[in-house]
Amino acid sequence: MTQTFDLADPGIPERDWLAALASREFPTLDLRAFEHLVVVAAHPDDETLGAGGLMATAAALGLRITVVVLTDGAASHPNSPTHSPRELRRIREAEVRHAVSSLAPDASVVTLGLPDGALAEQGDKPVNAIVEAIGLDGASTLLLSPWHADRHPDHAAAAQAAALSARRTDATHLGYPIWAWHWSSVDEFPWESAVSIDLTPSTVEWKRTAIAAHTSQVEPLSDAPGDEALLPDHVLQHFARAQEILLSQNVIQDQALDDLHDEQADPWNVDESWYERRKRAVTLGLLTRARYESALEVGCSIGALTTDLAERCDRVLGIDASAHAARAATARVPENAEIQQRDAPEDWPDGRFDLVVLSEVGYFLSPRRWDALLDRVRESLTEGGEVLLCHWLPQPDGWPMDGEVVHEAAIERLSGEGRRVVVQYRDDHVRMEVIGASPVRPD
């Protein structure tokens, strides 16, 4: 996506927008439904322009507020004869911290300092930072980012990173338009997806002051050519309203693990690593029965554990959301094992199982989806069936849960109805549990 508008052009007059806004009614965003507000900015000043009034309102309501600024903004004046990119980077970080503190004094500001204009090339860094900012509070978090269709490549990349973070954390994700007020039109604007928040006169004034704190953008750096103000008055008028509009964002699928299996035949080196081979041996050693009739492995990856389980089970079904992983697993498992591509918990297999294995899968789901998967597991167990849990303890980058959180949630949700933790193992790296009925005493 490329920028397809010129800020020197007058754009859509503000009076047209005001008339359109006055003639429409929008659902009102209820901030009291949230405890945490995370505002993602592609550049320093996006957060103030698009959601400054909302931040001030949220602060007055007592919400915890985190602002994540992805790029350094150092490309704002590429032809400046007076300011180097390094100087602009320092100036813009100071400006965003000042602006945010004037709107929400207790807000946390995280600046990643990624290259301005190249956000789409930064890999997992934006997602990792946003997920870390949200943490385990996703269900009570409102996540805002630039609108995905704002016609700026960095805004689109920020929106995509936020959408992926929302999927992984269960946060509610909305977009704030910035450049759309300039290039769009009343007729083509997506009013049907809009929600609004009304601003008090004092909040409008606080936002005006915060915008003015971005001095390098609203005023010339100097009188020299190349140092002109980036945000002319006809643009700033769109952000002086007593109302802010938020829009629905694209919902995207999480392809990270499928991409990993596409790029690497054995992403976790399960065939060669002594740690992985030992872990599988310990996993199998924890099982309380010599043999199981029907087993389900969720998140089977390339089928290494599935193959080992087939030696202890009459039938094994391994499922994985990754098409590449499913194909690799199918090529290696024995005849009494079957592999299916399924995105659990939504796509769940039929049948009942006396063993369900959840190994290295829980932290690759959002907390809400993990709970839903555990519910499906409980419904699929035969009477006396067992669940084997195995997870690495450190938290994977870009996901909100670590192995401890995953296991505690599973124990709470799966215990009862005659089941409890009957076997435990842990070391410095991994934690394992078997949840089931009391094991049979040896002869």
C-alpha positions as CSV (number, residue, x, y, z in Angstrom):
1,M,0.0,0.0,0.0
2,T,1.3,3.4,-0.9
3,Q,0.4,6.9,0.2
4,T,-2.1,8.2,-2.4
5,F,-2.9,11.7,-1.1
6,D,-1.2,15.1,-0.8
7,L,-1.5,17.1,2.4
8,A,-0.9,20.3,0.5
9,D,-4.2,19.7,-1.3
10,P,-7.2,21.2,0.6
11,G,-8.9,17.9,0.8
12,I,-12.4,17.5,2.1
13,P,-13.5,20.7,3.8
14,E,-14.2,20.3,7.5
15,R,-17.6,21.8,7.2
16,D,-18.7,18.9,5.0
17,W,-17.6,16.4,7.7
18,L,-19.3,18.4,10.4
19,A,-22.5,18.4,8.5
20,A,-22.3,14.7,7.8
21,L,-21.6,13.9,11.5
22,A,-24.5,16.1,12.6
23,S,-26.9,14.3,10.3
24,R,-26.0,10.8,11.6
25,E,-26.4,8.9,14.9
26,F,-23.7,6.5,16.0
27,P,-23.4,3.9,18.7
28,T,-21.6,5.3,21.7
29,L,-18.5,3.6,22.8
30,D,-18.8,2.8,26.5
31,L,-15.4,3.0,28.0
32,R,-16.7,1.7,31.4
33,A,-16.8,-1.7,29.8
34,F,-12.9,-1.8,29.8
35,E,-10.2,-1.6,32.4
36,H,-7.2,-1.1,30.1
37,L,-6.7,1.1,27.1
38,V,-3.9,0.4,24.7
39,V,-3.3,2.9,22.0
40,V,-1.0,1.9,19.1
41,A,0.6,4.7,17.1
42,A,2.4,4.1,13.9
43,H,4.2,7.5,14.4
44,P,4.5,9.9,17.3
45,D,1.4,12.1,17.1
46,D,-1.0,9.5,15.6
47,E,-2.2,8.7,19.1
48,T,-3.0,12.3,19.9
49,L,-4.7,13.1,16.6
50,G,-6.8,10.0,16.4
51,A,-7.6,9.2,20.0
52,G,-6.4,12.1,22.2
53,G,-9.8,12.9,23.5
54,L,-10.6,9.3,24.2
55,M,-7.4,9.0,26.2
56,A,-8.3,11.9,28.3
57,T,-11.8,10.6,28.9
58,A,-10.4,7.1,29.8
59,A,-7.9,8.7,32.2
60,A,-10.8,10.6,33.9
61,L,-12.6,7.2,34.3
62,G,-9.6,5.6,35.9
63,L,-8.6,3.2,33.1
64,R,-5.1,2.1,32.9
65,I,-3.6,3.5,29.7
66,T,-0.6,2.3,27.6
67,V,0.6,4.0,24.5
68,V,2.8,2.0,22.1
69,V,4.6,4.1,19.5
70,L,6.0,1.9,16.8
71,T,8.3,4.1,14.7
72,D,10.6,6.9,15.5
73,G,9.0,9.4,13.2
74,A,12.5,10.4,11.9
75,A,11.4,10.5,8.3
76,S,8.9,13.4,8.7
77,H,11.3,15.9,7.2
78,P,13.6,14.0,4.8
79,N,14.9,17.1,3.2
80,S,15.5,19.2,6.3
81,P,18.7,21.2,6.1
82,T,18.7,21.9,9.9
83,H,17.6,18.6,11.6
84,S,19.2,15.2,11.1
85,P,17.1,12.0,11.5
86,R,18.8,11.4,14.8
87,E,17.7,14.9,16.1
88,L,14.2,14.3,14.8
89,R,14.0,11.0,16.5
90,R,15.0,12.6,19.9
91,I,12.6,15.5,19.4
92,R,9.6,13.4,18.4
93,E,10.0,11.0,21.3
94,A,10.1,13.9,23.7
95,E,7.0,15.4,22.0
96,V,4.9,12.2,22.3
97,R,5.7,11.8,25.9
98,H,4.8,15.4,26.6
99,A,1.5,15.1,24.7
100,V,0.4,11.9,26.3
101,S,1.2,13.1,29.8
102,S,-0.9,16.2,29.2
103,L,-3.9,13.9,28.3
104,A,-3.3,11.1,30.7
105,P,-0.7,11.8,33.4
106,D,-0.4,8.2,34.6
107,A,-0.2,6.6,31.1
108,S,2.7,4.4,30.2
109,V,4.5,5.2,26.9
110,V,6.4,2.5,25.1
111,T,8.6,3.7,22.1
112,L,10.0,1.0,19.9
113,G,12.0,3.4,17.6
114,L,11.5,1.3,14.5
115,P,12.3,2.9,11.1
116,D,9.7,5.4,10.0
117,G,8.3,4.4,6.6
118,A,9.4,0.8,6.9
119,L,7.1,-0.7,9.6
120,A,5.9,-3.5,7.3
121,E,9.5,-4.8,7.2
122,Q,10.0,-5.2,10.9
123,G,8.8,-8.7,11.3
124,D,7.4,-9.7,14.7
125,K,8.6,-6.7,16.7
126,P,5.4,-4.7,16.5
127,V,3.2,-7.7,17.5
128,N,5.5,-8.7,20.3
129,A,5.4,-5.2,21.8
130,I,1.6,-4.8,21.5
131,V,1.0,-8.3,23.0
132,E,3.3,-7.5,25.9
133,A,1.5,-4.2,26.5
134,I,-1.8,-6.0,26.7
135,G,-0.6,-9.0,28.7
136,L,-3.2,-11.2,30.3
137,D,-5.8,-8.4,30.5
138,G,-7.0,-8.8,26.9
139,A,-10.7,-9.5,27.7
140,S,-10.9,-6.2,29.5
141,T,-8.7,-4.2,27.1
142,L,-9.7,-1.8,24.4
143,L,-7.0,-1.8,21.7
144,L,-6.9,1.2,19.3
145,S,-4.6,1.5,16.2
146,P,-4.7,3.5,13.0
147,W,-7.5,2.4,10.7
148,H,-6.4,-0.3,8.4
149,A,-7.6,1.6,5.2
150,D,-6.0,4.9,6.1
151,R,-3.9,4.9,2.9
152,H,-0.5,5.1,4.6
153,P,1.7,2.0,4.6
154,D,2.8,2.4,8.2
155,H,-0.8,2.9,9.3
156,A,-1.7,-0.3,7.5
157,A,1.2,-2.2,9.1
158,A,0.3,-0.9,12.5
159,A,-3.4,-2.0,12.1
160,Q,-2.3,-5.5,11.0
161,A,0.0,-5.9,13.9
162,A,-2.8,-4.7,16.3
163,A,-5.3,-7.1,14.6
164,L,-3.0,-10.0,15.2
165,S,-2.4,-9.0,18.7
166,A,-6.1,-8.7,19.4
167,R,-6.6,-12.2,18.1
168,R,-3.9,-13.5,20.4
169,T,-5.1,-11.6,23.5
170,D,-8.9,-11.3,23.1
171,A,-8.7,-7.5,23.1
172,T,-11.4,-5.4,21.5
173,H,-9.8,-3.8,18.5
174,L,-11.0,-0.6,16.8
175,G,-9.3,1.9,14.4
176,Y,-9.0,5.6,14.4
177,P,-8.9,7.3,11.0
178,I,-6.4,10.1,10.5
179,W,-5.7,10.7,6.8
180,A,-9.1,9.4,5.7
181,W,-10.6,12.7,6.9
182,H,-8.4,14.3,4.2
183,W,-8.7,12.0,1.2
184,S,-12.0,10.3,1.7
185,S,-15.5,11.7,1.0
186,V,-18.8,11.8,2.9
187,D,-20.3,9.3,0.4
188,E,-17.5,6.7,0.6
189,F,-16.7,6.9,4.3
190,P,-17.6,3.6,6.1
191,W,-20.3,5.1,8.4
192,E,-21.9,1.8,9.0
193,S,-18.9,0.5,11.0
194,A,-18.5,3.7,13.1
195,V,-18.8,4.2,16.8
196,S,-18.3,7.6,18.5
197,I,-17.2,9.1,21.8
198,D,-18.4,12.7,22.7
199,L,-15.8,15.0,24.2
200,T,-16.5,17.7,26.7
201,P,-15.3,21.3,26.0
202,S,-12.4,20.8,28.5
203,T,-11.4,17.6,26.8
204,V,-11.4,19.3,23.4
205,E,-9.1,21.9,24.9
206,W,-6.8,19.3,26.4
207,K,-6.5,17.6,23.1
208,R,-5.7,20.9,21.3
209,T,-2.9,21.5,23.8
210,A,-1.6,17.9,23.3
211,I,-1.6,18.4,19.5
212,A,0.3,21.6,19.9
213,A,3.0,19.7,21.9
214,H,3.9,18.0,18.6
215,T,5.7,21.1,17.7
216,S,7.9,19.6,15.0
217,Q,4.8,18.6,13.1
218,V,2.4,21.6,13.5
219,E,5.0,24.3,13.2
220,P,8.0,24.8,10.8
221,L,11.3,23.5,12.0
222,S,12.8,26.7,10.5
223,D,12.2,29.1,7.6
224,A,14.4,27.0,5.3
225,P,12.9,24.9,2.5
226,G,12.4,21.3,3.7
227,D,11.5,22.5,7.2
228,E,7.8,23.2,6.5
229,A,5.0,22.3,9.0
230,L,3.7,18.8,8.2
231,L,0.2,19.3,9.5
232,P,-1.4,22.4,7.9
233,D,-4.5,24.1,9.4
234,H,-6.9,22.5,7.0
235,V,-5.8,19.1,8.2
236,L,-5.7,20.0,11.9
237,Q,-9.3,21.2,11.7
238,H,-10.5,17.6,11.5
239,F,-9.1,16.9,15.0
240,A,-10.6,19.9,16.8
241,R,-14.1,18.3,16.9
242,A,-16.1,17.6,20.1
243,Q,-16.4,14.0,18.8
244,E,-14.0,11.2,17.9
245,I,-14.9,8.4,15.5
246,L,-13.6,4.8,15.7
247,L,-14.1,2.2,12.9
248,S,-14.2,-1.6,12.8
249,Q,-10.9,-3.2,11.8
250,N,-10.1,-6.1,9.6
251,V,-10.1,-9.5,11.4
252,I,-7.1,-11.6,10.2
253,Q,-6.0,-15.2,10.6
254,D,-2.9,-16.0,12.5
255,Q,-0.5,-17.6,10.0
256,A,2.7,-17.4,12.1
257,L,2.9,-21.2,12.9
258,D,1.9,-22.2,9.5
259,D,4.6,-19.9,8.0
260,L,7.1,-21.4,10.4
261,H,6.4,-24.9,9.3
262,D,6.6,-23.7,5.7
263,E,10.0,-22.2,6.2
264,Q,11.5,-25.0,8.3
265,A,10.9,-28.8,7.9
266,D,11.5,-29.3,11.7
267,P,10.9,-25.9,13.4
268,W,11.7,-27.1,16.9
269,N,14.4,-29.7,16.0
270,V,12.3,-32.4,17.5
271,D,14.1,-35.2,15.7
272,E,17.7,-34.2,16.6
273,S,17.5,-32.2,19.9
274,W,18.2,-34.3,23.0
275,Y,15.9,-32.0,25.0
276,E,13.0,-32.7,22.7
277,R,13.7,-36.5,22.6
278,R,14.1,-36.7,26.4
279,K,10.9,-34.6,26.8
280,R,8.9,-37.0,24.7
281,A,10.3,-40.0,26.7
282,V,9.3,-38.4,30.0
283,T,5.9,-37.5,28.6
284,L,5.2,-41.1,27.6
285,G,6.5,-42.3,31.0
286,L,4.0,-40.2,32.8
287,L,1.0,-42.0,31.2
288,T,-0.7,-44.2,33.8
289,R,-1.8,-47.0,31.5
290,A,0.1,-49.4,29.4
291,R,-2.4,-49.0,26.5
292,Y,-5.2,-46.6,25.4
293,E,-8.0,-47.3,23.0
294,S,-8.3,-43.9,21.3
295,A,-6.1,-40.8,21.7
296,L,-6.3,-37.2,20.4
297,E,-3.2,-35.0,20.2
298,V,-4.0,-31.3,19.7
299,G,-1.3,-29.3,17.9
300,C,0.6,-32.3,16.6
301,S,3.1,-30.3,14.5
302,I,5.1,-32.6,12.3
303,G,4.0,-35.7,14.2
304,A,7.0,-36.8,16.3
305,L,4.9,-37.3,19.5
306,T,2.0,-38.7,17.5
307,T,4.3,-41.4,16.2
308,D,5.4,-42.3,19.7
309,L,1.8,-42.3,21.0
310,A,0.8,-44.7,18.3
311,E,2.9,-47.4,20.1
312,R,0.8,-47.1,23.2
313,C,-2.7,-46.5,21.6
314,D,-4.9,-48.5,19.3
315,R,-5.8,-45.3,17.4
316,V,-4.4,-41.8,17.4
317,L,-5.8,-38.7,15.8
318,G,-3.4,-35.8,15.5
319,I,-4.8,-32.3,14.6
320,D,-3.0,-29.1,13.7
321,A,-4.1,-25.8,12.3
322,S,-1.0,-25.6,10.0
323,A,-1.5,-27.2,6.6
324,H,2.3,-27.6,6.2
325,A,2.6,-29.3,9.6
326,A,-0.3,-31.6,8.8
327,R,1.2,-32.7,5.5
328,A,4.6,-33.4,7.2
329,A,3.0,-35.4,10.0
330,T,0.9,-37.5,7.6
331,A,4.1,-38.6,5.8
332,R,5.6,-40.0,9.0
333,V,3.0,-41.5,11.2
334,P,2.1,-45.2,11.2
335,E,-1.1,-46.8,10.0
336,N,-3.0,-46.6,13.3
337,A,-2.5,-42.8,13.4
338,E,-4.4,-40.2,11.4
339,I,-3.6,-36.6,10.9
340,Q,-6.2,-33.9,10.2
341,Q,-5.8,-30.2,9.6
342,R,-8.2,-28.5,12.1
343,D,-8.1,-25.1,13.8
344,A,-9.1,-26.0,17.3
345,P,-11.2,-25.3,19.3
346,E,-13.6,-24.0,16.6
347,D,-13.0,-27.0,14.3
348,W,-13.2,-29.9,16.7
349,P,-13.2,-33.6,15.7
350,D,-16.1,-36.0,16.4
351,G,-15.7,-38.9,18.8
352,R,-14.6,-39.6,22.3
353,F,-11.1,-40.3,23.6
354,D,-9.6,-42.0,26.6
355,L,-6.5,-39.9,26.2
356,V,-6.1,-36.3,25.1
357,V,-2.6,-34.9,24.8
358,L,-2.0,-31.1,24.9
359,S,1.7,-30.6,24.3
360,E,3.2,-27.2,23.5
361,V,-0.1,-25.8,22.2
362,G,-1.8,-23.8,25.0
363,Y,0.3,-20.6,24.8
364,F,-0.3,-20.4,21.0
365,L,-4.0,-19.6,21.7
366,S,-5.6,-16.6,23.3
367,P,-6.8,-17.1,26.9
368,R,-10.4,-17.2,25.8
369,R,-9.7,-19.8,23.0
370,W,-7.6,-21.9,25.5
371,D,-10.6,-22.0,27.8
372,A,-12.9,-23.0,25.0
373,L,-10.5,-25.7,23.9
374,L,-10.4,-27.1,27.4
375,D,-14.2,-27.2,27.5
376,R,-14.1,-29.2,24.2
377,V,-11.5,-31.6,25.7
378,R,-13.7,-32.2,28.8
379,E,-16.7,-32.9,26.6
380,S,-14.7,-35.4,24.5
381,L,-13.2,-37.5,27.3
382,T,-14.6,-41.0,27.9
383,E,-15.5,-41.9,31.5
384,G,-12.1,-42.3,33.2
385,G,-10.3,-40.6,30.3
386,E,-7.0,-38.8,30.9
387,V,-5.5,-35.5,29.8
388,L,-1.7,-35.1,29.5
389,L,-0.4,-31.6,29.6
390,C,3.2,-30.6,28.6
391,H,4.5,-27.1,28.1
392,W,7.7,-25.2,28.1
393,L,7.8,-22.7,31.0
394,P,9.1,-19.5,29.5
395,Q,6.6,-17.3,27.7
396,P,6.9,-17.4,23.9
397,D,7.5,-13.9,22.3
398,G,4.3,-12.5,20.8
399,W,1.8,-14.6,22.9
400,P,0.3,-13.5,26.3
401,M,0.5,-16.8,28.3
402,D,3.4,-18.8,29.6
403,G,3.4,-22.5,30.5
404,E,2.5,-21.9,34.2
405,V,-0.6,-19.9,33.2
406,V,-1.6,-22.5,30.7
407,H,-1.4,-25.4,33.2
408,E,-3.1,-23.6,36.0
409,A,-6.1,-22.8,33.7
410,A,-6.2,-26.4,32.5
411,I,-6.1,-27.8,36.0
412,E,-8.9,-25.5,37.2
413,R,-11.1,-26.3,34.1
414,L,-10.5,-30.0,33.8
415,S,-10.5,-31.1,37.5
416,G,-13.7,-32.5,39.0
417,E,-16.2,-35.2,37.9
418,G,-13.8,-37.7,39.3
419,R,-10.7,-36.2,37.7
420,R,-7.7,-34.6,39.4
421,V,-4.0,-34.2,38.9
422,V,-2.6,-37.7,39.3
423,V,1.0,-37.3,38.0
424,Q,3.2,-34.2,38.0
425,Y,6.7,-33.5,36.6
426,R,8.7,-30.3,36.2
427,D,12.3,-29.1,35.7
428,D,13.9,-25.8,34.9
429,H,12.4,-25.9,31.4
430,V,9.1,-27.8,31.2
431,R,6.0,-28.7,33.3
432,M,3.9,-31.8,32.8
433,E,0.7,-33.1,34.4
434,V,-1.7,-36.0,33.9
435,I,-5.3,-35.2,34.9
436,G,-7.5,-38.2,35.3
437,A,-8.8,-40.8,37.8
438,S,-6.5,-42.4,40.3
439,P,-4.1,-44.7,38.5
440,V,-4.4,-48.4,39.0
441,R,-2.2,-49.8,41.8
442,P,0.5,-52.2,40.7
443,D,-0.1,-55.9,41.3
